[in-house]
Amino acid sequence: MKLHRTSRIAPLAAVGALALTLAACGSDPATDDAPTTDAESGTTEETSLSGQLSGAGASSQESAMQAWIAGFQSANPDVSVAYDPVGSGGGRTQFTEGGVAFAGSDAALDEEELALGAERCAPGDVAELPLYISPIAVVFNLEGVDSLNMSAETIAQVFNGEITQWNDPAIAEANPDVELPDLAITPVNRSDESGTTENFTEYLAAAAGDAWPHEASGDWPRTGTQSAQGTSGVVQTVTEAQGAITYADASKAGALGTVAVQVGEGYVEYSPEAAAAVVDASPLAEGRGEASLVRELERDTTAEGAYPIVLVSYSVACTEYEDEAEGELVKAFLTYVASEEGQQAAAGAAGSAPISEEMRGNVMEIVDAIA
């Protein structure tokens, strides 16, 4: 089956090495049954699929993945699915080395990873499917303050160590009605290679100009900083320290204060809808395989109501598997994840934006071809 990549896709609506595993009722080899979920209708029916399926990767997907595993296994009680939220970089490495059947990644595979993935998936292709769409929140711990306005330049200077006090004029001028304390700012970044870091630094590099002199990277570009492992790690660090600030998947923001980002002449709070507004106008990345739906996000948008610090987290799989049973399980699981039922489960658990019907059609063209 030939896959067709389209450039017009409608809007798209976190600790360590903890494995997200829901035990199965049996361990027989997988069968050749059809996928459990009708992706278009979202209807789930029990099947006789059985076996074990393992994945690893983005901690941002942790809450959504828990919901996906629960929903999938309720329809397939003889299947055991485990997901290790080790981080995007670790997930991509485990996938390209053949350690897991699928990965979650907050960033597209780079050129070297694509080559390794192509070797692992041969004679098939590497599939990169945007099945988790969520804003990245800039969150802080400041007593009595729930929200602050900041420009991209101010955020960049804070995380680059140039703005060091909460009552700095650059912050105070954008928040005239907020009483800011003379308190040191403690920026906290991810210690592990992270797709969330890559998306955040990509935004700073595109929107903050000279205020961010570093290239976009999954590894934090500065040394000697306060850091923590995984999404839950940075959020916990900020929760425990007055004056701390970090970036994290919005589903983990909790009761922390959040930053409204300057877009054009106004400031935009994060929301799934605001994040979807950025993805809406972003084209497919060029030069990738037919099974890739990676997007080129417009981080410096001035569109009203758009929130530009967003991650598109991909499910990474092969279009062909050496083990037929493994391929059948991957196909069934991704069919559920892409379904209306699966996307609504993720939205309820993690506040993500469900993918559009048109995106679902593009995703399912690839998933249906998994062999």
One Martini backbone bead per residue (centre of mass of N, CA, C, O) as a GRO file, in nm:
protein
  371
    1MET     BB    1   0.093   0.037   0.025
    2LYS     BB    2   0.057   0.367  -0.051
    3LEU     BB    3   0.175   0.662   0.083
    4HIS     BB    4   0.027   0.990   0.166
    5ARG     BB    5   0.151   1.307   0.198
    6THR     BB    6   0.015   1.586   0.355
    7SER     BB    7  -0.022   1.957   0.396
    8ARG     BB    8  -0.332   1.927   0.490
    9ILE     BB    9  -0.410   1.982   0.834
   10ALA     BB   10  -0.602   1.997   1.078
   11PRO     BB   11  -0.656   2.073   1.385
   12LEU     BB   12  -0.516   1.997   1.711
   13ALA     BB   13  -0.651   1.957   2.017
   14ALA     BB   14   0.623   1.276   3.379
   15VAL     BB   15   0.913   0.892   3.663
   16GLY     BB   16   1.167   0.811   3.511
   17ALA     BB   17   1.170   0.440   3.525
   18LEU     BB   18   0.867   0.412   3.526
   19ALA     BB   19   0.641   0.167   3.464
   20LEU     BB   20   0.353   0.140   3.261
   21THR     BB   21   0.160  -0.123   3.401
   22LEU     BB   22  -0.082  -0.361   3.293
   23ALA     BB   23  -0.206  -0.645   3.370
   24ALA     BB   24  -0.261  -0.949   3.246
   25CYS     BB   25  -0.451  -1.258   3.187
   26GLY     BB   26  -0.225  -1.332   2.971
   27SER     BB   27   0.047  -1.505   2.738
   28ASP     BB   28  -0.027  -1.544   2.463
   29PRO     BB   29   0.001  -1.533   2.155
   30ALA     BB   30  -0.062  -1.348   1.907
   31THR     BB   31  -0.299  -1.269   1.684
   32ASP     BB   32  -0.490  -1.202   1.367
   33ASP     BB   33  -0.663  -0.995   1.460
   34ALA     BB   34  -0.829  -0.730   1.461
   35PRO     BB   35  -0.856  -0.440   1.561
   36THR     BB   36  -1.021  -0.310   1.846
   37THR     BB   37  -1.056  -0.024   1.694
   38ASP     BB   38  -1.255   0.217   1.559
   39ALA     BB   39  -1.129   0.514   1.457
   40GLU     BB   40  -1.390   0.663   1.367
   41SER     BB   41  -1.601   0.575   1.604
   42GLY     BB   42  -1.464   0.445   1.883
   43THR     BB   43  -1.526   0.149   1.892
   44THR     BB   44  -1.519  -0.109   2.140
   45GLU     BB   45  -1.393  -0.450   2.118
   46GLU     BB   46  -1.353  -0.756   2.198
   47THR     BB   47  -1.069  -0.970   2.180
   48SER     BB   48  -0.803  -1.230   2.120
   49LEU     BB   49  -0.577  -1.077   2.196
   50SER     BB   50  -0.221  -1.147   2.271
   51GLY     BB   51   0.035  -1.032   2.491
   52GLN     BB   52   0.332  -0.826   2.461
   53LEU     BB   53   0.389  -0.464   2.506
   54SER     BB   54   0.654  -0.224   2.433
   55GLY     BB   55   0.748   0.101   2.567
   56ALA     BB   56   0.914   0.432   2.520
   57GLY     BB   57   0.962   0.775   2.670
   58ALA     BB   58   0.781   1.032   2.705
   59SER     BB   59   0.674   1.195   2.998
   60SER     BB   60   0.438   1.367   2.885
   61GLN     BB   61   0.259   1.090   2.823
   62GLU     BB   62   0.183   0.950   3.091
   63SER     BB   63  -0.121   1.008   3.134
   64ALA     BB   64  -0.215   0.916   2.856
   65MET     BB   65  -0.096   0.628   2.865
   66GLN     BB   66  -0.267   0.526   3.095
   67ALA     BB   67  -0.533   0.559   2.940
   68TRP     BB   68  -0.465   0.382   2.693
   69ILE     BB   69  -0.403   0.119   2.840
   70ALA     BB   70  -0.673   0.088   2.983
   71GLY     BB   71  -0.855   0.088   2.730
   72PHE     BB   72  -0.718  -0.141   2.570
   73GLN     BB   73  -0.731  -0.366   2.802
   74SER     BB   74  -1.041  -0.376   2.832
   75ALA     BB   75  -1.053  -0.508   2.530
   76ASN     BB   76  -0.755  -0.667   2.603
   77PRO     BB   77  -0.697  -0.883   2.860
   78ASP     BB   78  -0.442  -1.049   2.701
   79VAL     BB   79  -0.289  -0.773   2.724
   80SER     BB   80   0.043  -0.632   2.780
   81VAL     BB   81   0.126  -0.294   2.865
   82ALA     BB   82   0.438  -0.109   2.847
   83TYR     BB   83   0.561   0.213   2.984
   84ASP     BB   84   0.864   0.408   2.974
   85PRO     BB   85   0.927   0.740   3.111
   86VAL     BB   86   1.251   0.817   3.020
   87GLY     BB   87   1.232   0.976   2.761
   88SER     BB   88   1.283   1.062   2.443
   89GLY     BB   89   1.577   0.974   2.400
   90GLY     BB   90   1.548   0.690   2.526
   91GLY     BB   91   1.321   0.594   2.339
   92ARG     BB   92   1.466   0.619   2.068
   93THR     BB   93   1.698   0.429   2.139
   94GLN     BB   94   1.530   0.175   2.201
   95PHE     BB   95   1.401   0.160   1.923
   96THR     BB   96   1.655   0.154   1.730
   97GLU     BB   97   1.765  -0.110   1.904
   98GLY     BB   98   1.498  -0.301   1.966
   99GLY     BB   99   1.372  -0.283   2.272
  100VAL     BB  100   1.111  -0.163   2.138
  101ALA     BB  101   0.813  -0.123   1.954
  102PHE     BB  102   0.774   0.169   2.080
  103ALA     BB  103   0.756   0.535   2.082
  104GLY     BB  104   0.796   0.842   2.263
  105SER     BB  105   0.813   1.183   2.112
  106ASP     BB  106   0.886   1.543   2.135
  107ALA     BB  107   1.062   1.465   1.880
  108ALA     BB  108   1.213   1.429   1.609
  109LEU     BB  109   1.403   1.252   1.429
  110ASP     BB  110   1.708   1.244   1.342
  111GLU     BB  111   1.922   1.158   1.102
  112GLU     BB  112   2.055   0.924   1.261
  113GLU     BB  113   1.789   0.797   1.369
  114LEU     BB  114   1.660   0.741   1.096
  115ALA     BB  115   1.876   0.541   1.001
  116LEU     BB  116   1.839   0.340   1.237
  117GLY     BB  117   1.533   0.300   1.193
  118ALA     BB  118   1.549   0.191   0.903
  119GLU     BB  119   1.713  -0.060   0.982
  120ARG     BB  120   1.506  -0.176   1.187
  121CYS     BB  121   1.245  -0.160   0.973
  122ALA     BB  122   1.337  -0.330   0.765
  123PRO     BB  123   1.152  -0.279   0.477
  124GLY     BB  124   1.041  -0.052   0.621
  125ASP     BB  125   0.925   0.223   0.802
  126VAL     BB  126   0.920   0.519   0.976
  127ALA     BB  127   0.684   0.615   1.214
  128GLU     BB  128   0.534   0.954   1.263
  129LEU     BB  129   0.283   1.025   1.512
  130PRO     BB  130   0.051   1.283   1.605
  131LEU     BB  131  -0.103   1.186   1.926
  132TYR     BB  132   0.023   1.438   2.107
  133ILE     BB  133  -0.121   1.751   2.212
  134SER     BB  134   0.069   2.013   2.390
  135PRO     BB  135   0.132   2.241   2.608
  136ILE     BB  136   0.392   2.442   2.737
  137ALA     BB  137   0.461   2.529   3.061
  138VAL     BB  138   0.535   2.813   3.253
  139VAL     BB  139   0.645   2.750   3.583
  140PHE     BB  140   0.579   2.873   3.925
  141ASN     BB  141   0.698   2.979   4.268
  142LEU     BB  142   0.472   3.227   4.402
  143GLU     BB  143   0.345   3.379   4.649
  144GLY     BB  144   0.027   3.497   4.538
  145VAL     BB  145   0.096   3.393   4.235
  146ASP     BB  146  -0.068   3.278   3.929
  147SER     BB  147   0.017   3.513   3.713
  148LEU     BB  148   0.228   3.599   3.422
  149ASN     BB  149   0.380   3.825   3.216
  150MET     BB  150   0.570   3.732   2.911
  151SER     BB  151   0.822   3.743   2.707
  152ALA     BB  152   1.051   3.583   2.525
  153GLU     BB  153   1.289   3.753   2.628
  154THR     BB  154   1.239   3.716   2.930
  155ILE     BB  155   1.249   3.409   2.940
  156ALA     BB  156   1.536   3.386   2.828
  157GLN     BB  157   1.679   3.556   3.056
  158VAL     BB  158   1.603   3.372   3.285
  159PHE     BB  159   1.728   3.095   3.159
  160ASN     BB  160   2.019   3.260   3.111
  161GLY     BB  161   2.082   3.439   3.384
  162GLU     BB  162   1.999   3.766   3.356
  163ILE     BB  163   1.741   3.726   3.518
  164THR     BB  164   1.734   3.715   3.897
  165GLN     BB  165   1.470   3.882   3.970
  166TRP     BB  166   1.128   3.925   4.025
  167ASN     BB  167   1.162   4.265   4.027
  168ASP     BB  168   1.228   4.309   3.755
  169PRO     BB  169   1.147   4.536   3.517
  170ALA     BB  170   1.059   4.333   3.290
  171ILE     BB  171   0.833   4.213   3.477
  172ALA     BB  172   0.692   4.459   3.607
  173GLU     BB  173   0.590   4.607   3.343
  174ALA     BB  174   0.397   4.350   3.263
  175ASN     BB  175   0.296   4.368   3.599
  176PRO     BB  176   0.146   4.626   3.755
  177ASP     BB  177  -0.064   4.444   3.954
  178VAL     BB  178   0.199   4.311   4.078
  179GLU     BB  179   0.357   4.199   4.371
  180LEU     BB  180   0.697   4.183   4.370
  181PRO     BB  181   0.961   4.019   4.488
  182ASP     BB  182   1.286   4.025   4.645
  183LEU     BB  183   1.365   3.747   4.459
  184ALA     BB  184   1.515   3.480   4.360
  185ILE     BB  185   1.577   3.310   4.067
  186THR     BB  186   1.508   2.952   3.988
  187PRO     BB  187   1.610   2.777   3.738
  188VAL     BB  188   1.467   2.479   3.581
  189ASN     BB  189   1.599   2.187   3.430
  190ARG     BB  190   1.664   1.934   3.238
  191SER     BB  191   1.894   1.655   3.263
  192ASP     BB  192   1.769   1.523   3.029
  193GLU     BB  193   1.693   1.422   2.739
  194SER     BB  194   1.446   1.637   2.570
  195GLY     BB  195   1.164   1.727   2.398
  196THR     BB  196   1.078   1.963   2.572
  197THR     BB  197   1.343   2.116   2.548
  198GLU     BB  198   1.342   2.138   2.241
  199ASN     BB  199   1.078   2.299   2.218
  200PHE     BB  200   1.159   2.535   2.404
  201THR     BB  201   1.427   2.621   2.252
  202GLU     BB  202   1.287   2.666   1.984
  203TYR     BB  203   1.120   2.904   2.074
  204LEU     BB  204   1.352   3.088   2.170
  205ALA     BB  205   1.512   3.094   1.900
  206ALA     BB  206   1.263   3.218   1.733
  207ALA     BB  207   1.140   3.460   1.951
  208ALA     BB  208   1.406   3.601   2.123
  209GLY     BB  209   1.654   3.626   1.976
  210ASP     BB  210   1.940   3.749   2.133
  211ALA     BB  211   1.838   3.640   2.419
  212TRP     BB  212   1.898   3.351   2.260
  213PRO     BB  213   2.229   3.205   2.196
  214HIS     BB  214   2.092   2.925   2.129
  215GLU     BB  215   2.029   2.620   2.027
  216ALA     BB  216   1.832   2.383   1.954
  217SER     BB  217   1.773   2.131   2.220
  218GLY     BB  218   1.754   1.837   2.423
  219ASP     BB  219   1.990   1.978   2.558
  220TRP     BB  220   2.099   2.171   2.789
  221PRO     BB  221   2.312   2.454   2.719
  222ARG     BB  222   2.369   2.481   3.027
  223THR     BB  223   2.574   2.513   3.307
  224GLY     BB  224   2.519   2.509   3.654
  225THR     BB  225   2.229   2.417   3.696
  226GLN     BB  226   1.915   2.354   3.783
  227SER     BB  227   1.809   2.007   3.804
  228ALA     BB  228   1.598   1.740   3.654
  229GLN     BB  229   1.421   1.443   3.618
  230GLY     BB  230   1.190   1.496   3.434
  231THR     BB  231   0.885   1.627   3.467
  232SER     BB  232   0.834   1.556   3.768
  233GLY     BB  233   1.107   1.666   3.871
  234VAL     BB  234   1.074   1.972   3.804
  235VAL     BB  235   0.803   2.014   3.947
  236GLN     BB  236   0.896   1.931   4.231
  237THR     BB  237   1.120   2.141   4.262
  238VAL     BB  238   0.936   2.390   4.240
  239THR     BB  239   0.730   2.318   4.465
  240GLU     BB  240   0.982   2.329   4.691
  241ALA     BB  241   1.060   2.632   4.561
  242GLN     BB  242   1.090   2.944   4.611
  243GLY     BB  243   1.138   3.107   4.292
  244ALA     BB  244   1.081   2.894   4.093
  245ILE     BB  245   1.141   2.775   3.745
  246THR     BB  246   0.975   2.617   3.458
  247TYR     BB  247   0.928   2.353   3.216
  248ALA     BB  248   0.613   2.189   3.113
  249ASP     BB  249   0.377   1.994   3.084
  250ALA     BB  250   0.060   2.111   3.141
  251SER     BB  251  -0.055   1.853   3.296
  252LYS     BB  252   0.172   1.930   3.547
  253ALA     BB  253   0.111   2.215   3.684
  254GLY     BB  254  -0.122   2.250   3.869
  255ALA     BB  255  -0.075   2.497   4.134
  256LEU     BB  256   0.100   2.654   3.968
  257GLY     BB  257   0.226   2.905   3.822
  258THR     BB  258   0.170   3.098   3.514
  259VAL     BB  259   0.256   3.189   3.182
  260ALA     BB  260   0.189   3.457   2.976
  261VAL     BB  261   0.237   3.492   2.638
  262GLN     BB  262   0.366   3.686   2.403
  263VAL     BB  263   0.139   3.786   2.129
  264GLY     BB  264   0.210   4.041   1.997
  265GLU     BB  265   0.004   4.262   2.192
  266GLY     BB  266  -0.043   4.007   2.367
  267TYR     BB  267  -0.160   3.758   2.606
  268VAL     BB  268  -0.118   3.392   2.640
  269GLU     BB  269  -0.264   3.130   2.758
  270TYR     BB  270  -0.274   2.817   2.816
  271SER     BB  271  -0.412   2.571   2.578
  272PRO     BB  272  -0.529   2.348   2.362
  273GLU     BB  273  -0.649   2.556   2.163
  274ALA     BB  274  -0.395   2.743   2.140
  275ALA     BB  275  -0.208   2.520   2.037
  276ALA     BB  276  -0.376   2.442   1.783
  277ALA     BB  277  -0.340   2.718   1.636
  278VAL     BB  278  -0.042   2.658   1.555
  279VAL     BB  279  -0.071   2.381   1.410
  280ASP     BB  280  -0.266   2.457   1.183
  281ALA     BB  281  -0.032   2.634   1.005
  282SER     BB  282   0.160   2.387   1.000
  283PRO     BB  283   0.376   2.220   0.820
  284LEU     BB  284   0.528   1.979   0.677
  285ALA     BB  285   0.806   1.821   0.679
  286GLU     BB  286   1.086   1.790   0.497
  287GLY     BB  287   1.263   1.498   0.401
  288ARG     BB  288   1.069   1.261   0.468
  289GLY     BB  289   0.891   1.006   0.505
  290GLU     BB  290   0.579   0.872   0.426
  291ALA     BB  291   0.540   0.798   0.758
  292SER     BB  292   0.559   1.113   0.809
  293LEU     BB  293   0.399   1.376   1.046
  294VAL     BB  294   0.587   1.612   1.068
  295ARG     BB  295   0.613   1.938   1.206
  296GLU     BB  296   0.640   2.295   1.133
  297LEU     BB  297   0.658   2.519   1.375
  298GLU     BB  298   0.525   2.847   1.454
  299ARG     BB  299   0.683   3.019   1.708
  300ASP     BB  300   0.652   3.339   1.586
  301THR     BB  301   0.374   3.402   1.620
  302THR     BB  302   0.087   3.659   1.588
  303ALA     BB  303  -0.159   3.508   1.647
  304GLU     BB  304  -0.449   3.527   1.778
  305GLY     BB  305  -0.464   3.292   2.047
  306ALA     BB  306  -0.177   3.181   2.027
  307TYR     BB  307   0.034   2.909   2.151
  308PRO     BB  308   0.387   2.854   2.097
  309ILE     BB  309   0.433   2.647   2.345
  310VAL     BB  310   0.459   2.344   2.183
  311LEU     BB  311   0.383   1.995   2.168
  312VAL     BB  312   0.459   1.725   1.949
  313SER     BB  313   0.382   1.397   2.013
  314TYR     BB  314   0.524   1.094   1.909
  315SER     BB  315   0.457   0.798   1.748
  316VAL     BB  316   0.693   0.533   1.721
  317ALA     BB  317   0.727   0.317   1.433
  318CYS     BB  318   0.667   0.048   1.229
  319THR     BB  319   0.554  -0.085   0.915
  320GLU     BB  320   0.753  -0.329   0.990
  321TYR     BB  321   0.774  -0.665   1.129
  322GLU     BB  322   0.933  -0.955   1.203
  323ASP     BB  323   0.705  -0.982   1.414
  324GLU     BB  324   0.382  -1.039   1.366
  325ALA     BB  325   0.262  -1.009   1.653
  326GLU     BB  326   0.382  -0.732   1.713
  327GLY     BB  327   0.253  -0.579   1.478
  328GLU     BB  328  -0.043  -0.634   1.564
  329LEU     BB  329  -0.025  -0.480   1.837
  330VAL     BB  330   0.060  -0.205   1.732
  331LYS     BB  331  -0.179  -0.161   1.547
  332ALA     BB  332  -0.402  -0.179   1.765
  333PHE     BB  333  -0.299   0.039   1.961
  334LEU     BB  334  -0.286   0.282   1.754
  335THR     BB  335  -0.582   0.270   1.684
  336TYR     BB  336  -0.680   0.354   1.963
  337VAL     BB  337  -0.520   0.619   2.002
  338ALA     BB  338  -0.654   0.753   1.733
  339SER     BB  339  -0.915   0.743   1.835
  340GLU     BB  340  -1.172   0.900   1.973
  341GLU     BB  341  -1.156   0.750   2.242
  342GLY     BB  342  -0.848   0.788   2.292
  343GLN     BB  343  -0.839   1.102   2.273
  344GLN     BB  344  -1.042   1.151   2.505
  345ALA     BB  345  -0.879   1.009   2.725
  346ALA     BB  346  -0.636   1.204   2.710
  347ALA     BB  347  -0.788   1.466   2.763
  348GLY     BB  348  -0.893   1.382   3.048
  349ALA     BB  349  -0.598   1.314   3.171
  350ALA     BB  350  -0.408   1.572   3.014
  351GLY     BB  351  -0.533   1.810   2.826
  352SER     BB  352  -0.541   1.744   2.542
  353ALA     BB  353  -0.565   1.752   2.188
  354PRO     BB  354  -0.763   1.636   1.974
  355ILE     BB  355  -0.766   1.508   1.685
  356SER     BB  356  -0.855   1.525   1.378
  357GLU     BB  357  -1.011   1.375   1.123
  358GLU     BB  358  -0.790   1.425   0.914
  359MET     BB  359  -0.556   1.321   1.083
  360ARG     BB  360  -0.672   1.039   1.129
  361GLY     BB  361  -0.660   0.958   0.832
  362ASN     BB  362  -0.349   0.983   0.802
  363VAL     BB  363  -0.271   0.789   1.026
  364MET     BB  364  -0.438   0.533   0.927
  365GLU     BB  365  -0.288   0.487   0.664
  366ILE     BB  366  -0.035   0.389   0.821
  367VAL     BB  367  -0.144   0.182   1.028
  368ASP     BB  368  -0.284  -0.009   0.817
  369ALA     BB  369   0.021  -0.081   0.693
  370ILE     BB  370   0.095  -0.257   0.913
  371ALA     BB  371   0.313  -0.578   0.921
   0.00000   0.00000   0.00000
